[in-house]
Amino acid sequence: MADHAPDLSVDSQLRDLRHRADEDFVAPPVAHETGRHTLELEEMGMRVSITRARYPNRADGVDQYAVTISQLRLEHAPEEAQTWRILMAAFGEAAAQARERPGGPAVRMFRVPAG
């Protein structure tokens, strides 16, 4: 019988990725570290990027996360189940507020309200 329990390491990695986005939003680094906001989930065959900023980029902009989800091989856009799994792991109940934005043929992009 297969084990259908969620991979806690994936959940933990996604929460850490979101936490890094939060840290950099609150205290922007002087020098940006390459790859700090991107995670390759080999076990899922997915790549996830999360950044946090105001949209539009000004003081009265809305505090949001920008999330990009793609397959590592970029063959086609991630499936709904994979996408939902990633959003839920990273944002919990706030994933229900995610709004998909136009992406490319192999990428899905979302905005998720912060807070």
Secondary structure by P-SEA (a helix, b strand, c coil): cccccccaaaaaaaaaaaaaaaaaaacccccccccccccccccccbbbbbbbbcccccccccbbbbbbbbcccccccccaaaaaaaaaaaccccccccccccccccccccccccc
